[in-house]
C-alpha cells in the first residue's frame, strides 16, 4: 500500500482558500462576492496584465478567463505547483502537502470505506447486532462464465457483436442474474467489482423484478462486501487519461451505442442522480480546459440527471447539455447528431 489515503472532500472543506493564496504569495482584491486579480498560474498563457483571474473564497473555487483554468482549491494548488490536477496520483501529493501544512488533524480521521481485515476468527457466530463495516466495491473473486454474447436482446437492439464483446456483455442463464444480460462493472483501475443485470423482457419488470439489478452484499468470512453505484461511474476505466470532451449519459445502453458510433469517451452514472463522488470521477476524466457533455434521456428523469450534473460539474469544468426530443434516448440518434453537437 504505497498511497496514503486522503479524504479530498474533507480537506477541501477545511482548507481556507485565503491561506492557500497567501502560501503561494498571491494577492487578489475582493469585489462583491468574488476576488479578482492577475492570473498567478505558471502556465497562464493569456494576457498577463488583465485581471482575468477570479476566485470565490467561500465556495473554494477559482476561474481564469485568460487561460481557461478553473477548479477548486486543490486544483489551484496543483496548478501553482506545475502539476496536472487531473492526474490523481499527482493531485494526491499536492493535497497531502497542504493537509500537512494547514490541517494535519484531518489525517487522524479514519478511512471510512474499508475496514481493516485483521479481525481474528471467532469460535462462535458473530452477533447480528454488531455488523462489521462493509468493504465497498472490492474486486470480485469470481467471474461469470458461459454468458451468451449472441443473445437476440443485444443484437436485436442494433448492437454489433464487436460492441457486445468489447463490453463483455452476455445473457445469463443461472444464479442471481438468471434471464438477464450481465454487464461487467470495473473500477477506475480496471478491476472487475461486480455485474449489473438487465431484464431482457420488459414485460417481466415489476417491483420485485427491477429492470436493472445491481450487485448485492456478499459475505466473505467475517467481511461483508458491497457495491455502491454512487461511488462509481460506468466505463470510466477505459478512459486512460483526461480527455477534451467527455459524454455523460444515464444508462449502459447509451454508452454502448455511442461507443459503437465512434464516440468512445462516454461514461454513465447508472441512474438519474449524480453523487458528489461521481462528479469528482467525471471531472477527473476531463482536462481542466475540456468539456463535459450531458446527454440524458428526453424525459423528467433525464432533466433531473442534467440538473444534478450541472450543479456539481459546472464549478470545475465547462458543461453542456445536449437536449434530446421528448421520449427519446441517446440510442435513438445516429452518430452524425452527436458529432454535429460536439463540433467534431
Ligand atoms: Zn490564467
Boltz pocket constraint, residues with backbone or C-beta under 6 A from the ligand:
constraints:
  - pocket:
      binder: B
      contacts: [[A, 39], [A, 40], [A, 41], [A, 44], [A, 45], [A, 46], [A, 52], [A, 53], [A, 64], [A, 65], [A, 66], [A, 67], [A, 68], [A, 69]]
      max_distance: 6.0
